[in-house]
Amino acid sequence: MSNLIRIGLFSKIAQVTIRTLRHYDERGLLKPAYIDIATSYRYYTYEQLTRIHHIVVLKETGFSLDEIATMIDQALTMDDMKQMMHKKKAELANQIEEASQQMARIESRLHQLERLGEKPVYEVGIKSVPVLYMAGLRRIVPRLQDMPVYRCQMFEELEEGLGGSASIDPMQQEYVLYHMTEFIEENFDIEVGFSFDSLAHLRPTGPIIAYEIPAEPMVASLIYKGPFMGVGEGILALFTWLGVNGYAQTGPVRELHLFGRENHLEDYNNVVVELQVPISQ
């Protein structure tokens, strides 16, 4: 038995608790090389140190014990191991991203709580808006964090479908329409578009549609100034104002870009946007 190591010493060499070694034994991950029937002492071999080190590394990487058992017992190749670890890395990156989004939502809620009872930051007004002749592209954005990439791609596709940026007058207004009537956390129905003097000369291609948005006798409107990522605060202020003053939303929220083209913007921390929502009492 000179090649055998008692569990206490093996635990110290491997830097794993005796309790953990017993648990790995129960799970079939690492069985003792020998158990003394008379004393019930557990013994391991030096060769088993390699296996326990593999288990510890994989466990610290984030794999479950079932996954580790599969990786070790099926004698996976190095490529197999690398593929599984890349998969785990992607899972962890996704968890970090979700945690970051959750932190942002918590921060937003705290900000809302702190501002309860304060004087409104935005001045909301009511006005009428004329008919809009719109060329638009509409998509579902799966998650809030996907919004910047989707919007950039949608505006690019919209410009190309209308003949390129050279065919779009700089004076024509750029819009984003949010086709949602209630609070949601995923699958955002948005539309990017340009308004024109008429539909007569428009020849859109692909999924782009040209259509008329009727005039609205009443829209609640405010001017937002600040970072682009803060536009949501302006939308929240609009809905808060609707609730306080007894108005109901009757159409999609309109985000009118007073700064020019979103994809040509140089300073995303300093934008001017008009937010509109059609209303009725």
DALIN-V456634 format. One record per residue. N is the residue number from 1. RES is the residue in one letter. SS is DSSP state (h for helix, s for strand, l for the rest). BURIAL is 1 if it has 9 or more other ideal C-beta (glycine too) atoms within 8 Angstrom, else 0. Layout:
BEGIN
n={N & N}
res={RES & RES}
ss={SS & SS}
burial={BURIAL & BURIAL}
END
This chain:
BEGIN
n={1 & 2 & 3 & 4 & 5 & 6 & 7 & 8 & 9 & 10 & 11 & 12 & 13 & 14 & 15 & 16 & 17 & 18 & 19 & 20 & 21 & 22 & 23 & 24 & 25 & 26 & 27 & 28 & 29 & 30 & 31 & 32 & 33 & 34 & 35 & 36 & 37 & 38 & 39 & 40 & 41 & 42 & 43 & 44 & 45 & 46 & 47 & 48 & 49 & 50 & 51 & 52 & 53 & 54 & 55 & 56 & 57 & 58 & 59 & 60 & 61 & 62 & 63 & 64 & 65 & 66 & 67 & 68 & 69 & 70 & 71 & 72 & 73 & 74 & 75 & 76 & 77 & 78 & 79 & 80 & 81 & 82 & 83 & 84 & 85 & 86 & 87 & 88 & 89 & 90 & 91 & 92 & 93 & 94 & 95 & 96 & 97 & 98 & 99 & 100 & 101 & 102 & 103 & 104 & 105 & 106 & 107 & 108 & 109 & 110 & 111 & 112 & 113 & 114 & 115 & 116 & 117 & 118 & 119 & 120 & 121 & 122 & 123 & 124 & 125 & 126 & 127 & 128 & 129 & 130 & 131 & 132 & 133 & 134 & 135 & 136 & 137 & 138 & 139 & 140 & 141 & 142 & 143 & 144 & 145 & 146 & 147 & 148 & 149 & 150 & 151 & 152 & 153 & 154 & 155 & 156 & 157 & 158 & 159 & 160 & 161 & 162 & 163 & 164 & 165 & 166 & 167 & 168 & 169 & 170 & 171 & 172 & 173 & 174 & 175 & 176 & 177 & 178 & 179 & 180 & 181 & 182 & 183 & 184 & 185 & 186 & 187 & 188 & 189 & 190 & 191 & 192 & 193 & 194 & 195 & 196 & 197 & 198 & 199 & 200 & 201 & 202 & 203 & 204 & 205 & 206 & 207 & 208 & 209 & 210 & 211 & 212 & 213 & 214 & 215 & 216 & 217 & 218 & 219 & 220 & 221 & 222 & 223 & 224 & 225 & 226 & 227 & 228 & 229 & 230 & 231 & 232 & 233 & 234 & 235 & 236 & 237 & 238 & 239 & 240 & 241 & 242 & 243 & 244 & 245 & 246 & 247 & 248 & 249 & 250 & 251 & 252 & 253 & 254 & 255 & 256 & 257 & 258 & 259 & 260 & 261 & 262 & 263 & 264 & 265 & 266 & 267 & 268 & 269 & 270 & 271 & 272 & 273 & 274 & 275 & 276 & 277 & 278 & 279 & 280 & 281}
res={M & S & N & L & I & R & I & G & L & F & S & K & I & A & Q & V & T & I & R & T & L & R & H & Y & D & E & R & G & L & L & K & P & A & Y & I & D & I & A & T & S & Y & R & Y & Y & T & Y & E & Q & L & T & R & I & H & H & I & V & V & L & K & E & T & G & F & S & L & D & E & I & A & T & M & I & D & Q & A & L & T & M & D & D & M & K & Q & M & M & H & K & K & K & A & E & L & A & N & Q & I & E & E & A & S & Q & Q & M & A & R & I & E & S & R & L & H & Q & L & E & R & L & G & E & K & P & V & Y & E & V & G & I & K & S & V & P & V & L & Y & M & A & G & L & R & R & I & V & P & R & L & Q & D & M & P & V & Y & R & C & Q & M & F & E & E & L & E & E & G & L & G & G & S & A & S & I & D & P & M & Q & Q & E & Y & V & L & Y & H & M & T & E & F & I & E & E & N & F & D & I & E & V & G & F & S & F & D & S & L & A & H & L & R & P & T & G & P & I & I & A & Y & E & I & P & A & E & P & M & V & A & S & L & I & Y & K & G & P & F & M & G & V & G & E & G & I & L & A & L & F & T & W & L & G & V & N & G & Y & A & Q & T & G & P & V & R & E & L & H & L & F & G & R & E & N & H & L & E & D & Y & N & N & V & V & V & E & L & Q & V & P & I & S & Q}
ss={l & l & l & s & s & s & h & h & h & h & h & h & h & h & l & l & l & h & h & h & h & h & h & h & h & h & l & l & l & l & l & l & l & s & s & l & l & l & l & l & l & s & s & s & s & l & l & h & h & h & h & h & h & h & h & h & h & h & h & h & h & l & l & l & h & h & h & h & h & h & h & h & h & l & l & l & l & h & h & h & h & h & h & h & h & h & h & h & h & h & h & h & h & h & h & h & h & h & h & h & h & h & h & h & h & h & h & h & h & h & h & h & h & h & h & l & l & l & l & l & l & l & l & l & s & s & s & s & s & l & l & s & s & s & s & s & s & s & s & s & s & s & s & h & h & h & h & h & h & h & h & h & h & h & h & h & h & h & h & h & h & l & l & l & h & h & h & l & l & l & l & l & l & s & s & s & s & s & l & l & l & l & l & l & l & s & s & s & s & s & s & s & s & s & s & s & l & l & l & l & l & l & l & l & l & l & l & l & s & s & s & s & s & l & l & s & s & s & s & s & s & s & s & s & s & s & l & h & h & h & h & h & h & h & h & h & h & h & h & h & h & h & h & h & h & l & l & s & s & s & s & s & s & s & s & s & s & l & l & l & l & h & h & h & l & l & l & l & l & l & s & s & s & s & s & s & s & s & s & s & l}
burial={0 & 0 & 0 & 1 & 1 & 1 & 1 & 0 & 0 & 1 & 1 & 0 & 0 & 1 & 0 & 0 & 0 & 0 & 0 & 0 & 1 & 1 & 0 & 1 & 1 & 0 & 0 & 0 & 1 & 1 & 0 & 1 & 0 & 0 & 0 & 0 & 0 & 0 & 0 & 0 & 0 & 1 & 1 & 1 & 1 & 0 & 0 & 1 & 1 & 0 & 1 & 1 & 1 & 1 & 1 & 1 & 0 & 1 & 1 & 0 & 0 & 0 & 1 & 0 & 1 & 0 & 1 & 1 & 1 & 1 & 1 & 1 & 0 & 0 & 0 & 1 & 0 & 0 & 0 & 1 & 1 & 0 & 0 & 1 & 1 & 0 & 0 & 1 & 0 & 0 & 1 & 1 & 0 & 0 & 0 & 0 & 1 & 0 & 0 & 0 & 1 & 0 & 0 & 0 & 0 & 0 & 0 & 1 & 0 & 0 & 0 & 1 & 0 & 0 & 0 & 0 & 0 & 0 & 0 & 1 & 0 & 1 & 0 & 1 & 0 & 0 & 0 & 0 & 0 & 0 & 0 & 1 & 1 & 1 & 1 & 1 & 1 & 1 & 0 & 0 & 1 & 0 & 0 & 1 & 0 & 1 & 1 & 0 & 0 & 1 & 1 & 1 & 0 & 1 & 1 & 1 & 1 & 1 & 1 & 0 & 1 & 1 & 0 & 0 & 0 & 0 & 0 & 1 & 0 & 0 & 0 & 1 & 0 & 1 & 1 & 1 & 1 & 1 & 0 & 1 & 0 & 0 & 0 & 0 & 0 & 0 & 0 & 1 & 1 & 1 & 1 & 1 & 1 & 1 & 1 & 1 & 0 & 0 & 1 & 0 & 0 & 1 & 0 & 1 & 0 & 0 & 0 & 1 & 1 & 1 & 0 & 0 & 0 & 0 & 0 & 1 & 0 & 1 & 1 & 1 & 1 & 1 & 1 & 1 & 0 & 0 & 0 & 0 & 0 & 1 & 1 & 0 & 0 & 1 & 1 & 1 & 1 & 1 & 1 & 1 & 1 & 1 & 0 & 0 & 0 & 0 & 1 & 0 & 1 & 0 & 0 & 1 & 1 & 1 & 1 & 1 & 1 & 0 & 0 & 0 & 0 & 1 & 0 & 0 & 1 & 0 & 0 & 0 & 0 & 0 & 1 & 0 & 1 & 1 & 1 & 1 & 1 & 1 & 1 & 0 & 0}
END
